[in-house]
Amino acid sequence: MNIDRAVLAFAGMMVLASVALVYFVSPWWLLLTAFVGLNLLQSSVTGFCPAAMVFRKLGLPGGCAFK
């Protein structure tokens, strides 16, 4: 697994977790979904992704998007 796939997997898990939290806890958890979406959009434009930095420090190899 490389950084690109790890970032996508992490974003997907966060979205699914927020959907479960919206269903079982409160609709306010939609803010988490919005944050994940905005972070994905921002990282696609700027190339800066905090999650990619964490995965790099954990030793994952770089991919096409996050070198």
C-alpha positions in Angstrom: 0.0 0.0 0.0 1.3 3.5 -0.8 0.4 6.9 0.5 -2.2 7.6 -2.2 -4.2 4.5 -1.4 -3.8 5.0 2.3 -5.2 8.6 2.1 -8.1 7.4 0.0 -8.8 4.5 2.4 -8.7 6.8 5.4 -11.0 9.3 3.8 -13.4 6.6 2.9 -13.4 5.2 6.4 -14.0 8.7 7.8 -17.0 9.2 5.5 -18.5 5.8 6.5 -17.9 6.5 10.1 -19.6 9.9 9.9 -22.6 8.3 8.1 -22.9 5.8 11.0 -22.6 8.6 13.5 -25.3 10.7 11.7 -27.6 7.7 11.8 -27.1 6.6 15.4 -26.0 9.8 17.2 -26.7 13.2 15.7 -27.1 15.0 12.3 -24.3 17.3 13.4 -21.8 14.6 12.4 -22.4 15.7 8.8 -19.9 18.4 9.6 -17.2 15.6 9.7 -18.3 14.5 6.2 -18.1 18.1 4.9 -14.6 18.5 6.5 -13.3 15.3 4.8 -14.7 16.4 1.5 -13.2 19.9 1.8 -9.9 18.5 2.8 -9.9 16.2 -0.3 -10.7 19.1 -2.5 -8.1 21.3 -0.9 -5.4 18.7 -1.2 -6.2 18.1 -4.9 -5.7 21.8 -5.6 -2.7 22.5 -3.4 -1.0 19.1 -3.0 -0.9 19.6 0.8 -2.5 16.8 2.8 -1.9 16.4 6.5 -2.9 12.7 6.4 -0.3 12.1 3.7 2.4 13.7 5.9 1.4 11.3 8.7 1.4 8.3 6.5 4.9 9.3 5.1 6.2 9.5 8.7 4.8 6.0 9.3 7.0 4.7 6.5 4.6 4.2 3.6 6.1 4.6 0.1 5.1 7.6 -2.0 2.6 7.3 -4.8 1.8 9.4 -7.8 -0.1 12.1 -6.0 1.9 12.5 -2.9 5.7 12.1 -3.6 
